[in-house]
Amino acid sequence: MVTISHAVQDILNKHVFLQEAINHNIVSYNKLANNIKPKIETELGKKVKHNAIVMALRRYSEKLDKRRNKPSLNYFRETLLKTDVCLIIIEESPDAHNKTQELYNKMVFKQGKIFNIVQGNYELGIITNQSNKENVINAFGKDNVLRIVEELVVISLMYSRDFLFTPGVLYNVLRFLTWENINIFNITLTPQELSLVISRKDTMRCYNTLEKLVKTTKSNTN
């Protein structure tokens, strides 16, 4: 049997930003109850009391508090920043793999070069240094280049090995950045590193937001 609590939980589970607003304690339960009341009444097939919805919202917020205050790992060891990066999106083709391999072999990674390849079904994304942009374009041909996004940076978070076995770590990072309206062009994961490609104009805001995340995580472990 569907109850008011179940209906409230279902609505909030589908709207992450409402959960974030509740976590930040900036939600009026009375106004939110008025907003979701028609959906709840439709789902239950009957009229429901306003106070009952408010009570269900408060109970849900208590669950969020327990989940938020649950001890978390201090998983980030250091943060690295690489500037002057671009994203080149190329149309997929039969010889795309050979061309990317040739470009990769020419890279000198000890000099701080970047050459990350994102293979899709119809497109190929190459994240590389601005200085390498013309080499990529020449290798694939201008007609095969679908889009070039410049003025990017890569922020890499080095984490402990426990990251792979800790639920919610990636969500924590992304929700902090989304709340600050920071757009992410690409995400790259390795066993010890999480790299985010963002606009250069968002660099300081992103860095400060991640610092806030690290401090929040440390405070929860103390």
Backbone as ProteinMPNN parsed JSONL, in Angstrom:
{"seq_chain_A": "MVTISHAVQDILNKHVFLQEAINHNIVSYNKLANNIKPKIETELGKKVKHNAIVMALRRYSEKLDKRRNKPSLNYFRETLLKTDVCLIIIEESPDAHNKTQELYNKMVFKQGKIFNIVQGNYELGIITNQSNKENVINAFGKDNVLRIVEELVVISLMYSRDFLFTPGVLYNVLRFLTWENINIFNITLTPQELSLVISRKDTMRCYNTLEKLVKTTKSNTN", "coords_chain_A": {"N_chain_A": [[0.839, -1.203, 0.0], [0.592, 2.15, -0.924], [1.818, 4.879, 0.842], [1.648, 8.204, 2.326], [4.207, 8.922, 3.1], [5.756, 7.201, 1.474], [5.085, 8.239, -1.031], [6.054, 10.874, -0.858], [8.786, 10.357, -0.509], [9.353, 9.111, -2.955], [8.959, 11.216, -4.77], [10.93, 13.092, -3.965], [13.237, 11.595, -4.289], [13.464, 11.582, -6.999], [14.158, 14.115, -7.597], [16.961, 15.535, -7.296], [17.969, 18.062, -6.702], [16.131, 19.124, -4.961], [16.64, 17.568, -2.737], [19.222, 18.497, -2.194], [18.651, 21.153, -1.534], [17.167, 20.756, 0.785], [19.166, 19.627, 2.36], [20.795, 21.855, 2.626], [19.245, 23.339, 4.237], [17.38, 25.27, 3.305], [14.79, 25.18, 2.602], [11.31, 25.668, 2.658], [9.124, 23.778, 4.356], [6.371, 23.938, 4.407], [5.703, 25.346, 2.038], [6.812, 23.63, 0.128], [5.295, 21.372, 0.614], [2.772, 22.256, -0.241], [3.341, 22.465, -2.924], [3.87, 19.845, -3.84], [1.623, 18.488, -3.15], [-0.656, 18.069, -4.982], [0.426, 16.045, -6.694], [0.838, 13.965, -4.908], [-1.758, 13.434, -4.029], [-2.88, 12.604, -6.418], [-1.471, 10.252, -6.872], [-2.178, 8.728, -4.641], [-4.883, 8.708, -4.91], [-6.749, 10.074, -3.439], [-7.801, 12.722, -1.163], [-5.378, 14.438, 0.838], [-4.05, 15.433, 4.011], [-2.521, 18.576, 4.596], [-0.691, 18.928, 6.72], [0.143, 16.341, 7.145], [1.749, 15.818, 4.973], [3.795, 17.663, 5.399], [4.868, 16.582, 7.75], [5.837, 14.159, 6.743], [7.813, 15.116, 5.051], [9.588, 16.234, 6.897], [10.441, 13.942, 8.248], [11.728, 12.672, 6.167], [13.844, 14.455, 5.762], [15.265, 14.041, 8.095], [16.273, 11.505, 7.641], [18.007, 12.102, 5.549], [19.833, 13.67, 6.933], [21.058, 11.789, 8.635], [22.262, 10.174, 6.735], [23.991, 12.002, 5.548], [25.692, 12.715, 7.615], [27.06, 10.454, 8.052], [30.127, 8.822, 8.675], [32.821, 9.559, 6.464], [35.404, 8.641, 4.124], [38.602, 10.197, 4.124], [39.425, 10.735, 1.278], [40.9, 12.159, -0.68], [44.165, 12.909, -1.645], [45.823, 14.777, -2.945], [45.615, 17.657, -5.136], [45.819, 18.324, -8.549], [46.586, 20.609, -11.189], [46.157, 21.319, -14.589], [46.704, 23.47, -17.249], [45.681, 25.321, -20.27], [44.269, 23.575, -22.099], [42.462, 21.685, -24.535], [39.428, 20.422, -26.055], [38.786, 18.206, -28.542], [36.458, 17.168, -30.797], [35.797, 14.504, -32.843], [34.602, 12.981, -35.821], [33.683, 9.585, -35.872], [35.541, 7.033, -37.527], [36.71, 4.381, -39.754], [39.542, 4.359, -39.736], [40.234, 5.771, -37.517], [41.291, 4.788, -35.104], [43.928, 4.039, -35.765], [45.036, 6.512, -36.406], [44.861, 7.918, -33.985], [46.555, 6.351, -32.466], [49.02, 6.818, -33.724], [49.365, 9.539, -33.159], [49.443, 9.413, -30.386], [51.826, 8.005, -29.943], [53.686, 9.91, -30.526], [53.653, 11.684, -28.464], [55.163, 13.343, -25.692], [55.057, 12.567, -22.63], [56.373, 13.074, -20.267], [56.926, 15.714, -20.303], [54.727, 16.968, -19.437], [52.593, 16.659, -21.153], [49.265, 16.078, -22.445], [47.02, 13.59, -23.463], [44.229, 12.363, -23.811], [41.841, 9.972, -24.691], [38.501, 9.621, -25.617], [36.342, 7.255, -26.445], [33.537, 6.963, -28.383], [30.362, 5.77, -29.747], [29.76, 7.086, -32.101], [31.355, 9.272, -32.155], [34.587, 10.701, -31.463], [36.408, 11.774, -28.789], [39.053, 13.915, -28.034], [41.213, 14.914, -25.594], [43.563, 17.252, -25.097], [46.729, 19.09, -25.02], [46.749, 22.59, -25.742], [48.762, 23.306, -27.479], [49.015, 21.091, -29.032], [46.882, 20.978, -30.665], [46.727, 21.629, -33.493], [48.171, 19.532, -34.586], [46.482, 17.359, -34.153], [44.22, 18.122, -35.639], [45.302, 18.216, -38.21], [45.997, 15.552, -38.54], [43.542, 14.167, -38.62], [42.073, 15.641, -40.395], [40.302, 18.583, -41.349], [37.644, 18.366, -42.137], [36.641, 16.244, -40.734], [36.541, 17.045, -38.16], [34.339, 17.787, -35.682], [33.803, 19.538, -33.59], [35.518, 21.998, -31.628], [36.56, 22.7, -28.44], [37.891, 25.195, -26.563], [40.078, 26.906, -24.191], [40.184, 25.449, -21.762], [40.712, 23.617, -18.663], [42.312, 21.035, -16.723], [41.47, 19.497, -13.797], [42.792, 17.424, -11.47], [42.122, 14.94, -9.118], [43.787, 13.227, -6.735], [43.377, 10.159, -5.191], [42.783, 7.829, -2.452], [43.168, 4.217, -2.485], [40.86, 3.157, -1.538], [38.797, 4.486, -2.676], [37.572, 3.246, -4.92], [35.891, 1.409, -3.781], [34.074, 2.751, -2.3], [30.895, 3.839, -1.94], [29.199, 6.617, -3.449], [31.219, 8.558, -3.607], [31.962, 9.775, -6.082], [29.532, 10.988, -6.634], [29.405, 12.848, -4.545], [31.429, 14.663, -5.268], [30.493, 15.63, -7.763], [27.985, 16.711, -7.107], [28.627, 18.867, -5.479], [29.927, 20.539, -7.32], [27.928, 20.906, -9.238], [26.019, 22.248, -7.747], [27.267, 24.673, -7.52], [27.06, 25.556, -10.065], [28.959, 24.803, -11.989], [30.176, 23.784, -15.003], [30.959, 20.605, -16.388], [33.019, 19.276, -18.768], [34.164, 16.852, -19.326], [34.841, 13.673, -17.782], [37.354, 11.76, -16.372], [38.419, 8.648, -15.214], [40.724, 6.824, -13.26], [42.367, 4.104, -11.474], [43.52, 5.567, -9.333], [42.958, 8.225, -9.665], [40.878, 11.031, -10.324], [39.835, 12.949, -12.899], [38.755, 16.112, -13.974], [37.442, 17.952, -16.608], [37.131, 21.278, -17.188], [35.871, 24.631, -17.81], [38.235, 27.288, -18.219], [37.575, 29.684, -16.993], [36.165, 28.892, -14.802], [37.955, 27.9, -13.031], [39.049, 28.77, -10.445], [36.728, 28.865, -8.88], [35.952, 26.209, -9.013], [38.169, 24.938, -7.826], [38.101, 26.046, -5.231], [35.635, 25.075, -4.417], [36.098, 22.324, -4.375], [37.996, 22.259, -2.38], [36.387, 22.957, -0.266], [34.807, 20.688, -0.19], [36.699, 18.759, 0.59], [37.332, 19.694, 3.154], [34.843, 19.432, 4.359], [34.556, 16.675, 4.296], [36.702, 15.894, 5.918], [35.878, 16.981, 8.368], [33.691, 15.413, 8.894], [34.863, 13.015, 9.445], [36.08, 13.342, 11.804]], "CA_chain_A": [[0.0, 0.0, 0.0], [1.361, 3.398, -1.018], [1.497, 5.832, 1.892], [2.117, 9.567, 2.073], [5.663, 8.891, 3.24], [6.299, 6.592, 0.268], [4.874, 9.168, -2.148], [7.004, 11.975, -0.66], [10.125, 9.829, -0.765], [9.473, 8.867, -4.386], [9.079, 12.522, -5.433], [12.218, 13.703, -3.637], [14.3, 10.765, -4.875], [13.546, 11.907, -8.421], [14.582, 15.513, -7.725], [18.165, 15.639, -6.475], [18.172, 19.428, -6.243], [15.299, 19.315, -3.769], [17.41, 16.971, -1.642], [20.309, 19.413, -1.873], [18.066, 22.313, -0.856], [16.835, 20.314, 2.142], [20.454, 19.487, 3.055], [21.294, 23.193, 2.929], [18.28, 23.953, 5.158], [16.832, 26.48, 2.686], [13.478, 24.803, 2.087], [10.125, 25.824, 3.496], [8.359, 22.544, 4.235], [4.977, 24.293, 4.117], [5.575, 25.672, 0.61], [7.095, 22.422, -0.632], [4.122, 20.493, 0.77], [1.733, 22.774, -1.147], [3.769, 22.23, -4.296], [3.809, 18.428, -4.224], [0.348, 17.908, -2.704], [-1.462, 17.514, -6.079], [1.026, 14.796, -7.168], [0.605, 12.927, -3.902], [-3.186, 13.092, -4.056], [-3.112, 11.835, -7.648], [-0.893, 8.918, -6.699], [-2.937, 7.987, -3.636], [-6.278, 8.648, -5.32], [-7.617, 10.656, -2.406], [-7.312, 13.956, -0.559], [-4.498, 14.232, 1.986], [-3.896, 16.627, 4.838], [-1.279, 19.343, 4.399], [0.228, 18.656, 7.834], [0.681, 14.983, 6.993], [2.84, 15.925, 3.996], [4.882, 18.363, 6.091], [5.48, 15.616, 8.662], [6.595, 13.203, 5.924], [9.005, 15.843, 4.581], [10.518, 16.355, 8.03], [11.013, 12.607, 8.473], [12.67, 12.427, 5.07], [15.032, 15.283, 6.011], [16.027, 13.387, 9.161], [17.007, 10.416, 6.992], [19.106, 12.729, 4.81], [20.825, 14.098, 7.929], [21.81, 10.606, 9.074], [23.077, 9.734, 5.612], [25.02, 13.008, 5.313], [26.642, 12.732, 8.726], [27.734, 9.165, 8.135], [31.565, 9.041, 8.473], [33.33, 9.354, 5.115], [36.85, 8.551, 4.028], [39.344, 11.351, 3.634], [39.981, 10.016, 0.152], [41.741, 12.949, -1.557], [45.519, 13.136, -1.151], [46.331, 16.019, -3.508], [44.905, 18.162, -6.3], [46.725, 18.79, -9.586], [45.942, 21.472, -12.176], [46.829, 21.47, -15.88], [46.027, 24.52, -18.007], [45.852, 25.35, -21.731], [43.781, 22.291, -22.613], [41.321, 21.792, -25.442], [38.685, 19.196, -26.352], [38.532, 18.11, -29.982], [35.495, 16.102, -31.072], [36.034, 14.046, -34.209], [33.671, 11.964, -36.3], [34.249, 8.232, -35.877], [35.835, 6.499, -38.856], [37.428, 3.103, -39.655], [40.976, 4.522, -39.48], [40.414, 6.673, -36.374], [42.16, 4.163, -34.1], [45.32, 4.119, -36.222], [45.481, 7.894, -36.331], [45.068, 8.265, -32.574], [47.747, 5.627, -32.023], [50.174, 7.533, -34.256], [49.498, 10.772, -32.376], [49.823, 9.025, -29.023], [53.234, 7.6, -29.951], [54.534, 11.089, -30.67], [53.53, 12.519, -27.269], [56.211, 13.242, -24.665], [54.247, 12.793, -21.44], [57.207, 13.579, -19.179], [56.937, 17.168, -20.409], [53.418, 17.461, -19.021], [51.63, 16.58, -22.243], [48.018, 15.367, -22.174], [46.382, 13.019, -24.654], [43.196, 11.442, -23.35], [40.926, 9.609, -25.766], [37.186, 9.146, -25.198], [35.793, 6.549, -27.61], [32.087, 6.805, -28.394], [29.855, 4.995, -30.872], [29.726, 7.896, -33.316], [32.306, 10.372, -32.04], [35.834, 10.47, -30.755], [36.819, 12.979, -28.085], [40.466, 13.95, -27.679], [41.568, 15.985, -24.658], [44.999, 17.411, -25.255], [47.26, 20.435, -24.825], [46.449, 23.55, -26.799], [49.876, 23.278, -28.429], [48.9, 19.883, -29.856], [45.609, 21.052, -31.392], [46.92, 21.59, -34.944], [48.612, 18.18, -34.944], [45.291, 16.502, -34.18], [43.394, 18.538, -36.779], [45.975, 17.801, -39.445], [45.976, 14.09, -38.634], [42.198, 13.689, -38.954], [41.479, 16.453, -41.448], [39.315, 19.537, -40.832], [36.273, 17.928, -42.44], [36.225, 15.242, -39.747], [36.474, 17.679, -36.84], [32.97, 18.243, -35.455], [33.8, 20.689, -32.67], [36.701, 22.231, -30.806], [36.28, 23.513, -27.258], [39.169, 25.666, -26.05], [40.065, 27.601, -22.896], [39.829, 24.466, -20.743], [41.746, 23.152, -17.738], [42.05, 19.725, -16.127], [41.724, 19.399, -12.358], [42.891, 16.004, -11.123], [42.071, 14.622, -7.699], [44.448, 11.959, -6.428], [42.665, 9.611, -4.044], [43.252, 6.565, -1.906], [42.642, 3.039, -3.181], [39.523, 2.846, -1.022], [37.815, 5.204, -3.488], [36.85, 2.339, -5.803], [34.954, 0.589, -3.019], [33.302, 3.655, -1.442], [29.742, 4.387, -2.661], [28.837, 8.025, -3.287], [32.34, 9.495, -3.695], [31.815, 10.55, -7.309], [28.332, 11.81, -6.464], [29.743, 13.97, -3.671], [32.194, 15.642, -6.044], [29.662, 16.229, -8.805], [26.897, 17.52, -6.551], [29.211, 20.124, -5.028], [30.196, 21.37, -8.494], [26.645, 21.246, -9.855], [25.392, 23.254, -6.896], [27.951, 25.937, -7.82], [26.819, 25.819, -11.481], [30.213, 24.601, -12.716], [29.974, 22.794, -16.053], [32.03, 19.625, -16.577], [33.047, 18.836, -20.155], [34.563, 15.45, -19.399], [35.311, 13.052, -16.55], [38.217, 10.618, -16.616], [38.7, 7.912, -13.985], [41.713, 5.747, -13.198], [42.318, 3.556, -10.111], [43.966, 6.485, -8.288], [42.811, 9.621, -10.081], [39.645, 11.529, -10.923], [40.171, 14.17, -13.627], [37.602, 16.856, -14.444], [37.746, 18.974, -17.608], [36.204, 22.388, -16.992], [36.265, 25.887, -18.442], [39.268, 27.993, -17.475], [36.96, 30.739, -16.185], [35.61, 28.289, -13.583], [39.045, 27.22, -12.325], [39.145, 29.125, -9.024], [35.504, 28.442, -8.199], [36.01, 24.748, -8.909], [39.195, 24.588, -6.846], [37.596, 26.416, -3.904], [34.54, 24.162, -4.104], [36.693, 21.035, -4.021], [38.607, 22.457, -1.061], [35.261, 22.909, 0.686], [34.431, 19.278, -0.096], [37.719, 18.073, 1.382], [37.169, 20.123, 4.546], [33.604, 18.806, 4.852], [34.844, 15.253, 4.483], [37.557, 15.754, 7.1], [35.102, 17.285, 9.567], [32.798, 14.292, 9.152], [35.604, 11.874, 9.932], [36.568, 13.658, 13.165]], "C_chain_A": [[0.871, 1.249, 0.0], [0.873, 4.371, 0.056], [1.992, 7.222, 1.502], [3.636, 9.62, 2.143], [6.329, 8.307, 1.998], [6.209, 7.543, -0.91], [5.854, 10.343, -2.066], [8.419, 11.522, -1.0], [10.355, 9.618, -2.254], [9.684, 10.175, -5.148], [10.461, 13.123, -5.202], [13.387, 12.904, -4.205], [14.5, 11.063, -6.354], [14.036, 13.336, -8.653], [15.755, 15.764, -6.777], [18.347, 17.049, -5.918], [17.281, 19.761, -5.04], [15.994, 18.724, -2.546], [18.538, 17.901, -1.207], [19.799, 20.625, -1.11], [17.688, 21.973, 0.586], [18.11, 20.172, 2.967], [21.022, 20.837, 3.473], [20.342, 23.981, 3.84], [17.704, 25.262, 4.606], [15.437, 26.213, 2.107], [12.398, 25.091, 3.117], [9.269, 24.577, 3.308], [6.896, 22.826, 3.899], [4.776, 24.571, 2.632], [5.832, 24.45, -0.257], [5.92, 21.452, -0.565], [2.988, 20.942, -0.148], [2.06, 22.437, -2.593], [3.571, 20.777, -4.729], [2.483, 17.767, -3.841], [-0.49, 17.353, -3.853], [-0.909, 16.185, -6.604], [0.749, 13.657, -6.205], [-0.855, 12.483, -3.919], [-3.536, 12.282, -5.302], [-2.618, 10.404, -7.498], [-1.705, 8.084, -5.718], [-4.411, 7.838, -4.007], [-7.236, 9.176, -4.283], [-7.005, 11.957, -1.893], [-6.428, 13.627, 0.639], [-4.343, 15.545, 2.736], [-2.522, 17.27, 4.609], [-0.256, 18.995, 5.483], [0.87, 17.277, 7.729], [1.852, 14.988, 6.005], [4.047, 16.605, 4.632], [5.615, 17.396, 7.02], [6.34, 14.611, 7.883], [7.877, 13.844, 5.394], [10.047, 15.961, 5.69], [11.187, 15.011, 8.328], [12.04, 12.273, 7.392], [13.96, 13.21, 5.29], [15.896, 14.688, 7.115], [16.841, 12.23, 8.607], [18.205, 10.963, 6.219], [20.219, 13.158, 5.756], [21.692, 12.926, 8.364], [22.748, 10.131, 7.978], [24.249, 10.692, 5.384], [26.087, 12.98, 6.382], [27.369, 11.413, 8.922], [29.217, 9.367, 7.858], [31.999, 8.688, 7.059], [34.841, 9.27, 5.14], [37.444, 9.882, 3.602], [40.137, 10.87, 2.415], [40.913, 10.822, -0.736], [43.095, 13.244, -0.92], [46.107, 14.434, -1.678], [45.512, 16.387, -4.738], [45.912, 18.735, -7.282], [45.949, 19.581, -10.63], [46.796, 21.555, -13.44], [46.026, 22.448, -16.735], [46.271, 24.373, -19.503], [45.497, 24.009, -22.368], [42.616, 22.55, -23.569], [40.688, 20.42, -25.646], [38.33, 19.208, -27.83], [37.63, 16.907, -30.236], [35.553, 15.759, -32.557], [35.026, 12.962, -34.577], [34.371, 10.606, -36.362], [34.436, 7.736, -37.311], [36.636, 5.212, -38.703], [38.907, 3.254, -39.303], [41.272, 5.431, -38.298], [41.389, 6.102, -35.348], [43.629, 4.28, -34.498], [45.871, 5.533, -36.096], [45.737, 8.327, -34.888], [46.305, 7.573, -32.025], [49.021, 6.323, -32.498], [50.432, 8.814, -33.46], [49.995, 10.469, -30.968], [51.315, 8.689, -28.946], [54.184, 8.79, -30.023], [54.53, 11.975, -29.413], [54.68, 12.258, -26.305], [55.551, 13.586, -23.331], [55.063, 13.319, -20.261], [57.283, 15.1, -19.181], [55.568, 17.767, -20.068], [52.361, 17.426, -20.104], [50.421, 15.739, -21.845], [47.479, 14.833, -23.49], [45.418, 11.925, -24.199], [42.189, 11.211, -24.474], [39.628, 9.069, -25.173], [36.503, 8.564, -26.425], [34.292, 6.385, -27.455], [31.659, 5.965, -29.583], [29.927, 5.762, -32.19], [30.759, 9.022, -33.316], [33.537, 9.94, -31.259], [36.231, 11.785, -30.102], [38.284, 12.887, -27.685], [40.724, 15.171, -26.804], [43.079, 16.108, -24.693], [45.417, 18.853, -25.0], [46.907, 21.322, -26.014], [47.524, 23.514, -27.889], [49.815, 22.082, -29.378], [47.661, 19.903, -30.748], [45.794, 20.892, -32.902], [47.378, 20.21, -35.406], [47.428, 17.225, -35.075], [44.429, 16.825, -35.397], [44.002, 18.067, -38.095], [45.917, 16.291, -39.636], [44.622, 13.57, -39.104], [41.574, 14.431, -40.132], [40.369, 17.332, -40.901], [37.883, 19.064, -41.042], [35.747, 16.924, -41.418], [36.14, 15.787, -38.33], [35.088, 18.289, -36.658], [32.912, 19.482, -34.567], [35.115, 20.768, -31.928], [36.313, 23.154, -29.654], [37.623, 23.893, -26.636], [38.993, 26.355, -24.702], [39.617, 26.663, -21.773], [41.011, 24.187, -19.822], [41.339, 21.769, -17.229], [42.426, 19.775, -14.653], [41.675, 17.924, -11.981], [42.941, 15.832, -9.614], [42.704, 13.255, -7.492], [43.833, 11.404, -5.148], [43.251, 8.277, -3.606], [42.613, 5.403, -2.656], [41.232, 2.682, -2.719], [38.423, 3.507, -1.844], [36.945, 4.25, -4.306], [35.758, 1.541, -5.091], [34.086, 1.427, -2.073], [32.138, 4.26, -2.224], [29.573, 5.885, -2.409], [29.968, 9.016, -3.417], [32.209, 10.382, -4.928], [30.601, 11.473, -7.223], [28.628, 13.037, -5.608], [30.485, 15.062, -4.426], [31.286, 16.376, -7.013], [28.558, 17.105, -8.238], [27.41, 18.853, -6.035], [29.413, 21.067, -6.215], [28.903, 21.805, -9.181], [25.937, 22.333, -9.068], [25.996, 24.634, -7.152], [27.846, 26.308, -9.297], [28.107, 25.759, -12.302], [30.011, 23.468, -13.726], [31.198, 21.896, -16.193], [31.95, 19.097, -17.997], [33.387, 17.35, -20.278], [35.034, 14.978, -18.032], [36.147, 11.836, -16.928], [38.578, 9.972, -15.289], [39.806, 6.889, -14.205], [41.668, 5.213, -11.766], [42.754, 4.521, -9.012], [43.735, 7.95, -8.622], [41.445, 9.886, -10.692], [39.971, 12.867, -11.571], [38.906, 14.803, -14.195], [38.069, 17.911, -15.439], [36.69, 20.062, -17.501], [36.699, 23.621, -17.752], [37.292, 26.606, -17.575], [38.677, 29.067, -16.565], [36.394, 30.207, -14.873], [36.683, 27.69, -12.679], [39.042, 27.502, -10.827], [37.896, 28.685, -8.264], [35.498, 26.94, -7.996], [36.996, 24.332, -7.827], [38.7, 24.882, -5.426], [36.464, 25.491, -3.464], [35.073, 22.806, -3.679], [37.401, 21.119, -2.667], [37.541, 22.379, 0.03], [34.818, 21.463, 0.899], [35.407, 18.517, 0.775], [37.57, 18.421, 2.856], [35.931, 19.495, 5.165], [33.826, 17.344, 5.161], [35.683, 15.04, 5.73], [36.775, 15.993, 8.378], [34.174, 16.146, 9.928], [33.52, 13.073, 9.69], [36.129, 12.098, 11.347], [35.477, 13.425, 14.211]], "O_chain_A": [[1.777, 1.386, 0.823], [-0.321, 4.65, 0.166], [2.663, 7.395, 0.485], [4.275, 10.291, 1.333], [7.333, 8.834, 1.518], [7.147, 7.646, -1.702], [6.416, 10.758, -3.08], [9.156, 12.221, -1.695], [11.436, 9.915, -2.761], [10.5, 10.232, -6.069], [11.092, 13.61, -6.14], [14.416, 13.478, -4.563], [15.577, 10.825, -6.901], [14.3, 13.721, -9.792], [15.572, 16.15, -5.622], [18.823, 17.218, -4.795], [17.646, 20.587, -4.203], [15.949, 19.296, -1.458], [18.787, 18.077, -0.015], [20.43, 21.076, -0.154], [17.862, 22.787, 1.493], [18.138, 20.55, 4.138], [21.647, 20.961, 4.527], [20.599, 25.139, 4.169], [17.557, 26.241, 5.338], [14.971, 26.94, 1.23], [12.557, 24.792, 4.301], [8.745, 24.344, 2.219], [6.256, 22.048, 3.192], [3.81, 24.101, 2.031], [5.152, 24.247, -1.264], [5.586, 20.795, -1.551], [2.318, 20.111, -0.763], [1.166, 22.159, -3.392], [3.152, 20.513, -5.856], [2.253, 16.606, -4.178], [-1.006, 16.243, -3.723], [-1.686, 15.286, -6.929], [0.464, 12.533, -6.616], [-1.147, 11.29, -3.833], [-4.38, 11.387, -5.254], [-3.271, 9.461, -7.944], [-1.903, 6.887, -5.924], [-5.104, 6.961, -3.493], [-8.401, 8.78, -4.244], [-5.84, 12.254, -2.156], [-6.684, 12.668, 1.367], [-4.488, 16.626, 2.165], [-1.512, 16.584, 4.451], [0.921, 18.793, 5.182], [2.001, 17.072, 8.17], [2.825, 14.254, 6.18], [5.184, 16.178, 4.431], [6.845, 17.395, 7.07], [7.437, 14.259, 8.315], [8.91, 13.182, 5.301], [11.244, 15.806, 5.447], [12.38, 14.967, 8.628], [13.08, 11.672, 7.666], [15.049, 12.695, 5.035], [17.121, 14.812, 7.081], [17.968, 11.994, 9.044], [19.283, 10.369, 6.228], [21.401, 13.032, 5.435], [22.913, 13.049, 8.452], [23.883, 9.735, 8.245], [25.359, 10.262, 5.069], [27.263, 13.198, 6.092], [28.186, 11.266, 9.831], [29.552, 10.034, 6.879], [31.604, 7.656, 6.517], [35.484, 9.767, 6.064], [36.847, 10.609, 2.807], [41.342, 10.63, 2.494], [41.67, 10.222, -1.498], [43.17, 13.761, 0.195], [46.817, 15.128, -0.95], [44.811, 15.553, -5.31], [46.764, 19.539, -6.903], [44.795, 19.268, -10.924], [47.995, 21.826, -13.377], [44.821, 22.278, -16.924], [46.955, 23.456, -19.955], [46.302, 23.397, -23.071], [41.88, 23.525, -23.416], [41.328, 19.39, -25.437], [37.652, 20.118, -28.308], [37.992, 15.771, -29.929], [35.378, 16.625, -33.414], [34.651, 12.135, -33.746], [35.499, 10.494, -36.841], [33.606, 7.984, -38.185], [37.193, 4.964, -37.633], [39.475, 2.382, -38.646], [42.42, 5.823, -38.087], [42.211, 6.829, -34.79], [44.477, 4.585, -33.66], [47.028, 5.728, -35.724], [46.714, 9.021, -34.606], [47.025, 8.144, -31.206], [49.995, 6.407, -31.751], [51.575, 9.132, -33.131], [50.85, 11.171, -30.429], [51.984, 9.054, -27.979], [55.347, 8.691, -29.63], [55.322, 12.912, -29.316], [55.115, 11.122, -26.121], [55.492, 14.753, -22.945], [54.509, 13.941, -19.355], [57.66, 15.707, -18.179], [55.293, 18.928, -20.374], [51.334, 18.095, -19.987], [50.521, 14.821, -21.031], [47.481, 15.531, -24.504], [45.742, 10.737, -24.202], [41.745, 12.156, -25.125], [39.648, 8.171, -24.332], [36.127, 9.298, -27.339], [33.824, 5.748, -26.511], [32.502, 5.495, -30.347], [30.127, 5.176, -33.254], [31.008, 9.647, -34.347], [33.526, 8.963, -30.511], [36.374, 12.8, -30.784], [38.71, 11.907, -27.075], [40.487, 16.308, -27.212], [43.792, 15.164, -24.352], [44.576, 19.727, -24.792], [46.784, 20.851, -27.145], [47.226, 23.672, -29.073], [50.489, 22.067, -30.408], [47.416, 18.958, -31.499], [45.088, 20.1, -33.525], [47.014, 19.766, -36.495], [47.378, 16.395, -35.983], [43.965, 15.926, -36.098], [43.298, 17.58, -38.98], [45.803, 15.807, -40.762], [44.561, 12.634, -39.901], [40.665, 13.922, -40.787], [39.574, 16.881, -40.076], [37.009, 19.331, -40.217], [34.536, 16.775, -41.259], [35.72, 15.086, -37.409], [34.706, 19.2, -37.392], [32.076, 20.364, -34.768], [35.748, 19.753, -31.635], [35.8, 24.252, -29.87], [38.396, 23.025, -26.232], [37.896, 26.382, -24.144], [38.785, 27.026, -20.942], [42.159, 24.482, -20.155], [40.171, 21.387, -17.299], [43.572, 20.064, -14.307], [40.653, 17.259, -12.151], [43.71, 16.501, -8.925], [42.218, 12.249, -8.01], [43.775, 12.099, -4.133], [44.088, 7.683, -4.285], [41.632, 5.586, -3.376], [40.498, 1.989, -3.423], [37.254, 3.14, -1.729], [35.729, 4.421, -4.379], [34.818, 1.059, -5.722], [33.447, 0.894, -1.166], [32.361, 5.11, -3.086], [29.777, 6.361, -1.292], [29.723, 10.22, -3.346], [32.332, 11.603, -4.831], [30.648, 12.612, -7.69], [28.159, 14.136, -5.906], [30.205, 16.248, -4.247], [31.305, 17.605, -7.079], [28.226, 18.136, -8.823], [26.717, 19.864, -6.137], [29.107, 22.256, -6.125], [28.795, 22.938, -9.65], [25.327, 23.233, -9.646], [25.311, 25.648, -7.016], [28.474, 27.271, -9.736], [28.315, 26.573, -13.202], [29.711, 22.336, -13.348], [32.334, 22.366, -16.125], [30.932, 18.531, -18.394], [32.953, 16.678, -21.213], [35.551, 15.756, -17.23], [35.709, 10.987, -17.705], [38.991, 10.653, -14.35], [39.821, 6.18, -15.211], [41.0, 5.805, -10.919], [42.392, 4.316, -7.853], [44.258, 8.829, -7.937], [40.924, 9.085, -11.467], [40.342, 13.816, -10.882], [38.087, 14.127, -14.817], [38.988, 18.678, -15.148], [35.502, 19.807, -17.698], [37.815, 23.636, -18.271], [37.231, 26.544, -16.347], [39.212, 29.333, -15.489], [36.168, 30.974, -13.936], [36.366, 27.047, -11.678], [39.034, 26.569, -10.024], [37.989, 28.191, -7.14], [35.094, 26.449, -6.942], [36.691, 23.469, -7.003], [38.863, 24.058, -4.527], [36.347, 25.162, -2.284], [34.565, 22.203, -2.734], [37.399, 20.155, -1.901], [37.763, 21.812, 1.1], [34.494, 21.059, 2.016], [34.995, 17.713, 1.612], [37.669, 17.545, 3.715], [35.942, 19.078, 6.323], [33.341, 16.832, 6.17], [35.422, 14.125, 6.511], [36.977, 15.29, 9.368], [33.887, 15.918, 11.103], [32.911, 12.2, 10.308], [36.569, 11.158, 12.009], [35.707, 13.638, 15.401]]}, "name": "protein", "num_of_chains": 1, "seq": "MVTISHAVQDILNKHVFLQEAINHNIVSYNKLANNIKPKIETELGKKVKHNAIVMALRRYSEKLDKRRNKPSLNYFRETLLKTDVCLIIIEESPDAHNKTQELYNKMVFKQGKIFNIVQGNYELGIITNQSNKENVINAFGKDNVLRIVEELVVISLMYSRDFLFTPGVLYNVLRFLTWENINIFNITLTPQELSLVISRKDTMRCYNTLEKLVKTTKSNTN"}
